[in-house]
Amino acid sequence: MASAPLRMEVIRIYRELLYLGREYPLGYDYFRPRLHKAFMAKASLQDEEQIRKGIEQAEYVKKEVEALYYLKKYRTLRKAYA
């Protein structure tokens, strides 16, 4: 069984990704089920090292989604001033 701090870290990153998913270009209804499915696929992990790797992967996805939003914002501003 995973330790409590590790469990809290998984829940934290899940909530952060859910929050970021509200503005996903294809919509929250597209984003949320896929996020849930991705986390449930790793729910049976018991090894702490594997759980940490999953957390690192989730952090990477978080950065990618944030980059997508910054790019969208940049393009919008560029159009406004072009």
Chimera marker file (.cmm) of the C-alpha trace (Angstrom):
<marker_set name="trace">
<marker id="1" x="0.000" y="0.000" z="0.000" r="1" g="1" b="0" radius="0.5"/>
<marker id="2" x="1.271" y="3.485" z="-0.846" r="1" g="1" b="0" radius="0.5"/>
<marker id="3" x="2.312" y="5.791" z="1.944" r="1" g="1" b="0" radius="0.5"/>
<marker id="4" x="0.042" y="8.670" z="2.946" r="1" g="1" b="0" radius="0.5"/>
<marker id="5" x="2.343" y="11.466" z="1.632" r="1" g="1" b="0" radius="0.5"/>
<marker id="6" x="2.604" y="9.714" z="-1.731" r="1" g="1" b="0" radius="0.5"/>
<marker id="7" x="-1.178" y="9.317" z="-1.889" r="1" g="1" b="0" radius="0.5"/>
<marker id="8" x="-1.635" y="13.006" z="-1.108" r="1" g="1" b="0" radius="0.5"/>
<marker id="9" x="0.815" y="13.912" z="-3.864" r="1" g="1" b="0" radius="0.5"/>
<marker id="10" x="-1.138" y="11.841" z="-6.393" r="1" g="1" b="0" radius="0.5"/>
<marker id="11" x="-4.390" y="13.502" z="-5.325" r="1" g="1" b="0" radius="0.5"/>
<marker id="12" x="-2.751" y="16.950" z="-5.553" r="1" g="1" b="0" radius="0.5"/>
<marker id="13" x="-1.522" y="16.461" z="-9.113" r="1" g="1" b="0" radius="0.5"/>
<marker id="14" x="-4.897" y="14.981" z="-10.117" r="1" g="1" b="0" radius="0.5"/>
<marker id="15" x="-6.698" y="18.058" z="-8.783" r="1" g="1" b="0" radius="0.5"/>
<marker id="16" x="-4.244" y="20.393" z="-10.516" r="1" g="1" b="0" radius="0.5"/>
<marker id="17" x="-4.785" y="18.627" z="-13.824" r="1" g="1" b="0" radius="0.5"/>
<marker id="18" x="-8.561" y="18.736" z="-13.336" r="1" g="1" b="0" radius="0.5"/>
<marker id="19" x="-8.313" y="22.467" z="-12.717" r="1" g="1" b="0" radius="0.5"/>
<marker id="20" x="-6.209" y="22.958" z="-15.845" r="1" g="1" b="0" radius="0.5"/>
<marker id="21" x="-8.655" y="20.851" z="-17.837" r="1" g="1" b="0" radius="0.5"/>
<marker id="22" x="-11.413" y="23.428" z="-17.436" r="1" g="1" b="0" radius="0.5"/>
<marker id="23" x="-9.895" y="25.490" z="-20.255" r="1" g="1" b="0" radius="0.5"/>
<marker id="24" x="-8.816" y="22.582" z="-22.476" r="1" g="1" b="0" radius="0.5"/>
<marker id="25" x="-9.469" y="23.400" z="-26.169" r="1" g="1" b="0" radius="0.5"/>
<marker id="26" x="-11.626" y="20.302" z="-26.748" r="1" g="1" b="0" radius="0.5"/>
<marker id="27" x="-13.592" y="20.966" z="-23.580" r="1" g="1" b="0" radius="0.5"/>
<marker id="28" x="-13.740" y="19.738" z="-20.013" r="1" g="1" b="0" radius="0.5"/>
<marker id="29" x="-16.101" y="16.924" z="-20.992" r="1" g="1" b="0" radius="0.5"/>
<marker id="30" x="-13.369" y="15.601" z="-23.288" r="1" g="1" b="0" radius="0.5"/>
<marker id="31" x="-10.511" y="16.120" z="-20.837" r="1" g="1" b="0" radius="0.5"/>
<marker id="32" x="-11.930" y="14.784" z="-17.558" r="1" g="1" b="0" radius="0.5"/>
<marker id="33" x="-12.809" y="11.198" z="-18.604" r="1" g="1" b="0" radius="0.5"/>
<marker id="34" x="-9.410" y="10.756" z="-20.243" r="1" g="1" b="0" radius="0.5"/>
<marker id="35" x="-7.611" y="12.068" z="-17.178" r="1" g="1" b="0" radius="0.5"/>
<marker id="36" x="-9.637" y="9.768" z="-14.942" r="1" g="1" b="0" radius="0.5"/>
<marker id="37" x="-8.915" y="6.786" z="-17.205" r="1" g="1" b="0" radius="0.5"/>
<marker id="38" x="-5.172" y="7.548" z="-17.171" r="1" g="1" b="0" radius="0.5"/>
<marker id="39" x="-5.076" y="7.721" z="-13.379" r="1" g="1" b="0" radius="0.5"/>
<marker id="40" x="-7.216" y="4.595" z="-12.940" r="1" g="1" b="0" radius="0.5"/>
<marker id="41" x="-4.873" y="2.667" z="-15.228" r="1" g="1" b="0" radius="0.5"/>
<marker id="42" x="-2.127" y="3.239" z="-12.657" r="1" g="1" b="0" radius="0.5"/>
<marker id="43" x="-4.339" y="2.820" z="-9.561" r="1" g="1" b="0" radius="0.5"/>
<marker id="44" x="-3.121" y="-0.720" z="-8.898" r="1" g="1" b="0" radius="0.5"/>
<marker id="45" x="0.542" y="0.284" z="-8.573" r="1" g="1" b="0" radius="0.5"/>
<marker id="46" x="2.075" y="-0.745" z="-5.251" r="1" g="1" b="0" radius="0.5"/>
<marker id="47" x="5.789" y="-0.042" z="-5.746" r="1" g="1" b="0" radius="0.5"/>
<marker id="48" x="6.764" y="3.444" z="-4.542" r="1" g="1" b="0" radius="0.5"/>
<marker id="49" x="9.245" y="3.864" z="-7.390" r="1" g="1" b="0" radius="0.5"/>
<marker id="50" x="6.557" y="3.150" z="-9.993" r="1" g="1" b="0" radius="0.5"/>
<marker id="51" x="4.165" y="5.562" z="-8.274" r="1" g="1" b="0" radius="0.5"/>
<marker id="52" x="6.834" y="8.281" z="-8.302" r="1" g="1" b="0" radius="0.5"/>
<marker id="53" x="7.399" y="7.685" z="-12.022" r="1" g="1" b="0" radius="0.5"/>
<marker id="54" x="3.657" y="8.077" z="-12.572" r="1" g="1" b="0" radius="0.5"/>
<marker id="55" x="3.708" y="11.358" z="-10.638" r="1" g="1" b="0" radius="0.5"/>
<marker id="56" x="6.633" y="12.582" z="-12.755" r="1" g="1" b="0" radius="0.5"/>
<marker id="57" x="4.691" y="11.689" z="-15.900" r="1" g="1" b="0" radius="0.5"/>
<marker id="58" x="1.663" y="13.608" z="-14.604" r="1" g="1" b="0" radius="0.5"/>
<marker id="59" x="3.878" y="16.633" z="-13.872" r="1" g="1" b="0" radius="0.5"/>
<marker id="60" x="5.156" y="16.466" z="-17.461" r="1" g="1" b="0" radius="0.5"/>
<marker id="61" x="1.583" y="16.392" z="-18.792" r="1" g="1" b="0" radius="0.5"/>
<marker id="62" x="0.755" y="19.361" z="-16.569" r="1" g="1" b="0" radius="0.5"/>
<marker id="63" x="3.632" y="21.357" z="-18.081" r="1" g="1" b="0" radius="0.5"/>
<marker id="64" x="2.515" y="20.416" z="-21.589" r="1" g="1" b="0" radius="0.5"/>
<marker id="65" x="-1.056" y="21.563" z="-20.928" r="1" g="1" b="0" radius="0.5"/>
<marker id="66" x="0.217" y="24.840" z="-19.435" r="1" g="1" b="0" radius="0.5"/>
<marker id="67" x="2.410" y="25.368" z="-22.508" r="1" g="1" b="0" radius="0.5"/>
<marker id="68" x="-0.631" y="24.774" z="-24.715" r="1" g="1" b="0" radius="0.5"/>
<marker id="69" x="-2.526" y="27.501" z="-22.840" r="1" g="1" b="0" radius="0.5"/>
<marker id="70" x="0.366" y="29.970" z="-23.063" r="1" g="1" b="0" radius="0.5"/>
<marker id="71" x="0.609" y="29.346" z="-26.792" r="1" g="1" b="0" radius="0.5"/>
<marker id="72" x="-3.131" y="29.898" z="-27.185" r="1" g="1" b="0" radius="0.5"/>
<marker id="73" x="-2.891" y="33.158" z="-25.216" r="1" g="1" b="0" radius="0.5"/>
<marker id="74" x="0.124" y="34.297" z="-27.260" r="1" g="1" b="0" radius="0.5"/>
<marker id="75" x="-1.647" y="33.631" z="-30.551" r="1" g="1" b="0" radius="0.5"/>
<marker id="76" x="-4.733" y="35.510" z="-29.383" r="1" g="1" b="0" radius="0.5"/>
<marker id="77" x="-2.678" y="38.541" z="-28.359" r="1" g="1" b="0" radius="0.5"/>
<marker id="78" x="-0.717" y="38.411" z="-31.594" r="1" g="1" b="0" radius="0.5"/>
<marker id="79" x="-3.930" y="38.457" z="-33.613" r="1" g="1" b="0" radius="0.5"/>
<marker id="80" x="-5.264" y="41.375" z="-31.584" r="1" g="1" b="0" radius="0.5"/>
<marker id="81" x="-2.237" y="43.556" z="-32.263" r="1" g="1" b="0" radius="0.5"/>
<marker id="82" x="-1.403" y="42.455" z="-35.797" r="1" g="1" b="0" radius="0.5"/>
<link id1="1" id2="2" r="1" g="1" b="0" radius="0.2"/>
<link id1="2" id2="3" r="1" g="1" b="0" radius="0.2"/>
<link id1="3" id2="4" r="1" g="1" b="0" radius="0.2"/>
<link id1="4" id2="5" r="1" g="1" b="0" radius="0.2"/>
<link id1="5" id2="6" r="1" g="1" b="0" radius="0.2"/>
<link id1="6" id2="7" r="1" g="1" b="0" radius="0.2"/>
<link id1="7" id2="8" r="1" g="1" b="0" radius="0.2"/>
<link id1="8" id2="9" r="1" g="1" b="0" radius="0.2"/>
<link id1="9" id2="10" r="1" g="1" b="0" radius="0.2"/>
<link id1="10" id2="11" r="1" g="1" b="0" radius="0.2"/>
<link id1="11" id2="12" r="1" g="1" b="0" radius="0.2"/>
<link id1="12" id2="13" r="1" g="1" b="0" radius="0.2"/>
<link id1="13" id2="14" r="1" g="1" b="0" radius="0.2"/>
<link id1="14" id2="15" r="1" g="1" b="0" radius="0.2"/>
<link id1="15" id2="16" r="1" g="1" b="0" radius="0.2"/>
<link id1="16" id2="17" r="1" g="1" b="0" radius="0.2"/>
<link id1="17" id2="18" r="1" g="1" b="0" radius="0.2"/>
<link id1="18" id2="19" r="1" g="1" b="0" radius="0.2"/>
<link id1="19" id2="20" r="1" g="1" b="0" radius="0.2"/>
<link id1="20" id2="21" r="1" g="1" b="0" radius="0.2"/>
<link id1="21" id2="22" r="1" g="1" b="0" radius="0.2"/>
<link id1="22" id2="23" r="1" g="1" b="0" radius="0.2"/>
<link id1="23" id2="24" r="1" g="1" b="0" radius="0.2"/>
<link id1="24" id2="25" r="1" g="1" b="0" radius="0.2"/>
<link id1="25" id2="26" r="1" g="1" b="0" radius="0.2"/>
<link id1="26" id2="27" r="1" g="1" b="0" radius="0.2"/>
<link id1="27" id2="28" r="1" g="1" b="0" radius="0.2"/>
<link id1="28" id2="29" r="1" g="1" b="0" radius="0.2"/>
<link id1="29" id2="30" r="1" g="1" b="0" radius="0.2"/>
<link id1="30" id2="31" r="1" g="1" b="0" radius="0.2"/>
<link id1="31" id2="32" r="1" g="1" b="0" radius="0.2"/>
<link id1="32" id2="33" r="1" g="1" b="0" radius="0.2"/>
<link id1="33" id2="34" r="1" g="1" b="0" radius="0.2"/>
<link id1="34" id2="35" r="1" g="1" b="0" radius="0.2"/>
<link id1="35" id2="36" r="1" g="1" b="0" radius="0.2"/>
<link id1="36" id2="37" r="1" g="1" b="0" radius="0.2"/>
<link id1="37" id2="38" r="1" g="1" b="0" radius="0.2"/>
<link id1="38" id2="39" r="1" g="1" b="0" radius="0.2"/>
<link id1="39" id2="40" r="1" g="1" b="0" radius="0.2"/>
<link id1="40" id2="41" r="1" g="1" b="0" radius="0.2"/>
<link id1="41" id2="42" r="1" g="1" b="0" radius="0.2"/>
<link id1="42" id2="43" r="1" g="1" b="0" radius="0.2"/>
<link id1="43" id2="44" r="1" g="1" b="0" radius="0.2"/>
<link id1="44" id2="45" r="1" g="1" b="0" radius="0.2"/>
<link id1="45" id2="46" r="1" g="1" b="0" radius="0.2"/>
<link id1="46" id2="47" r="1" g="1" b="0" radius="0.2"/>
<link id1="47" id2="48" r="1" g="1" b="0" radius="0.2"/>
<link id1="48" id2="49" r="1" g="1" b="0" radius="0.2"/>
<link id1="49" id2="50" r="1" g="1" b="0" radius="0.2"/>
<link id1="50" id2="51" r="1" g="1" b="0" radius="0.2"/>
<link id1="51" id2="52" r="1" g="1" b="0" radius="0.2"/>
<link id1="52" id2="53" r="1" g="1" b="0" radius="0.2"/>
<link id1="53" id2="54" r="1" g="1" b="0" radius="0.2"/>
<link id1="54" id2="55" r="1" g="1" b="0" radius="0.2"/>
<link id1="55" id2="56" r="1" g="1" b="0" radius="0.2"/>
<link id1="56" id2="57" r="1" g="1" b="0" radius="0.2"/>
<link id1="57" id2="58" r="1" g="1" b="0" radius="0.2"/>
<link id1="58" id2="59" r="1" g="1" b="0" radius="0.2"/>
<link id1="59" id2="60" r="1" g="1" b="0" radius="0.2"/>
<link id1="60" id2="61" r="1" g="1" b="0" radius="0.2"/>
<link id1="61" id2="62" r="1" g="1" b="0" radius="0.2"/>
<link id1="62" id2="63" r="1" g="1" b="0" radius="0.2"/>
<link id1="63" id2="64" r="1" g="1" b="0" radius="0.2"/>
<link id1="64" id2="65" r="1" g="1" b="0" radius="0.2"/>
<link id1="65" id2="66" r="1" g="1" b="0" radius="0.2"/>
<link id1="66" id2="67" r="1" g="1" b="0" radius="0.2"/>
<link id1="67" id2="68" r="1" g="1" b="0" radius="0.2"/>
<link id1="68" id2="69" r="1" g="1" b="0" radius="0.2"/>
<link id1="69" id2="70" r="1" g="1" b="0" radius="0.2"/>
<link id1="70" id2="71" r="1" g="1" b="0" radius="0.2"/>
<link id1="71" id2="72" r="1" g="1" b="0" radius="0.2"/>
<link id1="72" id2="73" r="1" g="1" b="0" radius="0.2"/>
<link id1="73" id2="74" r="1" g="1" b="0" radius="0.2"/>
<link id1="74" id2="75" r="1" g="1" b="0" radius="0.2"/>
<link id1="75" id2="76" r="1" g="1" b="0" radius="0.2"/>
<link id1="76" id2="77" r="1" g="1" b="0" radius="0.2"/>
<link id1="77" id2="78" r="1" g="1" b="0" radius="0.2"/>
<link id1="78" id2="79" r="1" g="1" b="0" radius="0.2"/>
<link id1="79" id2="80" r="1" g="1" b="0" radius="0.2"/>
<link id1="80" id2="81" r="1" g="1" b="0" radius="0.2"/>
<link id1="81" id2="82" r="1" g="1" b="0" radius="0.2"/>
</marker_set>
